Amino acid sequence: MNRSFWQAGHTPTLLSAFLYFDLSFMVWYLLGPLQVPIATALHLDTQQRALMVAVPILCGAVLRLFMGMAADRIGARRAGLIAQAIVIAALLVAWRLGVHSFGQVLLLGMFLGVAGGSFAIALPLASRWYPPEHQGTAMGIAGAGNSGTVLAALFAPVLAIAFGWHNVFGLACLPLIVVLLVFAACARDAPLPVQRKTLRDYGKVLVGNRDSWWFMLFYAITFGGFAGFASALPGYFHDQFGFDSKIAGWATAACVLAGSVMRPVGGVIADRIGGTRSLLMIYLAASVLVAIAGFGLGGPVGTVALFVLTMLCLGAGNGAVFQLVPQRFGAEIGVMTGLIGMAGGIGGFLLAAGLGVIKQHTDSYALGLWVFAGVALLAWVSLRGITHHWRSQWTAGTARV
């Protein structure tokens, strides 16, 4: 990252987008590290617990399309302010009235999905300020807001022990309000014409361009793997090794921190060696690591280490995918950000919920981990098959495919 990058765009907006994304991801993921005490209090089985943590991911995925359209119509800054206010209101209601049933916790999860939709606001808000040769770095910095999952994993279980899990919802509002004020003061929409998207625009991209489906698949594995494992690992560590909620949260935080740190690094690496070359290495490594974890080798310490390495790969993959997106879809960046983000969320939902279903019916997580490893290997094979076409047809400027 050199001086030209910091002179190319609007740093206050980039950092505001990062903070907004960071705190949004914190609350989007909040039910994950709290799943053990919530499941105990509400008498949920493994499958219900998995659905509880997966619902915010799915709702966030779907809402990204509509929040992206809202950002085009009223501006990304204004859309972000409204979305953050909705999330704060939902958390305050849950704190004041309480959550007493499986249905109520699912309803809360749906509202937390609004925070997951921040993806469709923060990334275009930052991206529109930067030229193609800096897209990987800019998108990586803004997208590093997924590090908010680390905050939730580290502090939510500790706060739940100290104050009760229901009070965590109220405490989470404090940093959200601070960031809301910073975002309102510092974020600015880029002085560029923005084409307003409709559902028909999304349909045209999906019907008329096969590459859009490839990008959705690739991000469903990298971000879906990141989000799905981030939500599922506290329960996995609890079930597999008997970790209490605090230790399970800390182990998960180490994994999530690795993936979060690697997202901007992945964007920088992709700018230098090419996004497709990065992704090929990432998918192969992730497939091997998760397959080994499925065999349960190495005990608790070895398994945590395997997932740390896995999340490093997936985090770098998130940055690499969005290094490629502006090169292929420069004119449709807003549409594709929404579609790819939606696919990533759906991938996370399927992974988190699927692991719980498989554990419920087989009494083991192994099959679920092997399925994910197989899908990552399939992505590697597919990407190898289309890499030459991409490199020859749509390299943009000085950026590298």
TAWO-V221239 format. One record per helix or strand of 3 or more residues. SS is the DSSP state (~ for helix, > for strand). FROM is the first residue (numbers start at 0). LEN is the number of residues. Records with the same first field share a line. If there is no record, write none. Layout:
BEGIN
SS = FROM-LEN  FROM-LEN
END
This chain:
BEGIN
~ = 2-6  10-18  29-4  34-8  45-29  75-22  101-15  118-9  131-32  164-22  198-10  209-32  244-29  274-20  298-30  332-30  365-28
END
